[in-house]
Amino acid sequence: MPYKDIIYTKDAGVAWITINRPEKMNAMCMQTLDELLDAFEDATDDLSVGVVVLTGAGNKAFCTGGDLGEMNEGNAQEWVQKTNRLLLRLTVLIRNMPKPVIAAVNGACVGGGNELNILCDMSICVEHARFSQGEVKIGAVPLWAASQLLPRIVGEKKAREIVFLGRMLTAQDAEKLGLVNKVVAADQLDEEVQKWCVEILSMSPQALKLSKTALNFESDNLWPAFNWGMTAIGLQWGSDELMEGINSFKQKRRPDFNKFRSKP
């Protein structure tokens, strides 16, 4: 598959997958998800690859979730059904591939971008990285991976604070909470990630595969929650509240959710 939205390279046992939409702050559209699936499938099948790195192009954003421009085009229900299928497939690929996946977070990591970060096995970020699960600000819900896995990473109370308030977290906040493993200077990110990759590649591939599977067991019991999350997104998509949030984002104004408070 020729790639337009990602850059996919392999070198010395490491597969590098870069979301290449810096003009959109590396927001993902359906084409991006298709290409990510293809690259992760190739990295899974390639026996010469022992570790995968996921990052974003440029120095401003790792990934800022879904492309709101594409979300508002055409048939909303058709779009969300197709997108949900792609998201579930990507979740399965990242979680089940027998190789560690490292998120190299090079900037803003918000919404679905932070859910991508959560799905990765380990994360290293730059000092200027910022993290947020701010879907509630536009009338959306973090149902892809955050509602399932975030409480297991940061704890129940903190997860609710992150989701209900939608505040931006610094890189240092993220490290303290366990959202990332390490914070480094921007000019040291690639070097640090490469060091981790070299160390991983020196380990037994079979032991890594079995260890990843074992570590996944508890959270894999959440699979019904992943499926329910995708169903709930489909039910919510196109709602008046969500469209108010998306339109306000595009119009660069604060959304007015007060008019919906009287609804059951």
C-alpha angles and dihedrals in degrees: 000000000000110000125226103158101037139039114224122190136159126207133166095342096317124110112206117201115186124186100224107199102103091153086063095041085255092293112168127241127181091273090054092053091048091053094045089053092051093049095046090048090052092047090050093052098041106095091198090064116086102167136020128215121201119195144144132252119255127010102277105069143021091190133321098201126247124005102251090200092063091040091063096050126096126337108000096202093047090049095049094047092053093044093049092055090052093047093051091049091049091049091053092047096051095042097042103037107113093233132076116259117209122198111215098199107201100173142327112021108182141148111343088002091065089046087056088051090050092052093054118091095234136005136207118186140186123248093253094051116123127199131202142160093199102151092124089067090069098034095262132122129227095235102141100078111321098077090051104039107020095077089053091053103041103015132258099279095045092046090055091049091050093048101037096046099032092210123169115251125208122231089255091052090051092051093050091050094047096247088124133024099218142006120215138172113275093249091053100052099094093043093050093046090049090053091054091048093052090050092049091048090057090061129088108275091210092051090049092050094049092043092052091049091049093048090050096054099090097045092040086070084071092070092110087056091054090052092046090049092057090048091050092051088054092051093047097044114106093018118145092246094051093046089050088054095047094044091049090051091052092045091047095235135118113269118244107223095158092091089064097053095093093057117101 
